[in-house]
Amino acid sequence: MGEALQGKTVVVVGQGNGIARAVTILARSQGARVVVAGRDKARLAAAYHDTGIDAEVVDVTADSSIAALAQRLGPVDHVVSAVSARARGRLDELERASLLKSFDTKVIGPLMLTKYFAAQINRGGSFVLFWGFPAFKINVGFLGVSITDGAVDFLTRSLAVEVAPIRVNAISPGVIDSGAWDSLDEQGKRDHFENVSRTNLAHRIGTAEDVADAALFAMTNTFVTGVTLKVDGGQHLT
């Protein structure tokens, strides 16, 4: 076990799998007490068997829920927002409801988490947000995802100025084998991963642990704020 987060409290908002799970496990291995928070408290609690990991309920689309979580937890050191809701589809397939849900969850949600937790972040603490590569690598069928992720990019920089000296950074994962692509059939997923592995500069698919390592850096390097760490194997350069 490392000590990079020894004695710290880290709040991870998201589901109990994929990237959120990897961040939780890494933070715990570095000595942190971790609070995992999401809509399904029972499911989150069942996902971990560690007395140093507590589960809480929160709905990031409801201000009262976020405020109540902040009040229950009191002072914390880091808040990691790994929430996601994607509005995928071509322009003629997009619906207002899915776009609003995506924006409310991934942009306004982290903004309100920052609003309600900022006053109780301990010295040296931070917020870590997530947005994906479609914001800078445009593809047909990802319009809704691109504009939402682009908003998180601007949100990260704006919040870093707004709440300084509390730090605010973001992680932008590329194609990661974290369960996000499991909606594809087995052959489709394999073909997609092989194509990405051929074209990115690392020549492999990323893992949730790759992303968690970047989140740990964002939490522990106290001279980094207002930046996005691209964990994409150089995909943004191709």
DALIN-V143598 format. One record per run of one state. SS is the DSSP state (A for helix, B for strand, O for the rest). FROM is the first residue (numbers start at 1). LEN is the number of residues. Records with the same first field share a line. If there is no record, write none. Layout:
SS->FROM-LEN / FROM-LEN
This chain:
O->1-8 / 14-4 / 30-3 / 39-2 / 48-5 / 58-5 / 74-2 / 82-7 / 90-1 / 94-2 / 131-2 / 136-6 / 163-4 / 174-2 / 177-9 / 200-6 / 207-1 / 221-7 / 232-3 / 238-1
B->9-5 / 33-6 / 53-5 / 76-6 / 89-1 / 121-10 / 142-1 / 167-7 / 176-1 / 206-1 / 228-4
A->18-12 / 41-7 / 63-11 / 91-3 / 96-25 / 133-3 / 143-20 / 186-14 / 208-13 / 235-3
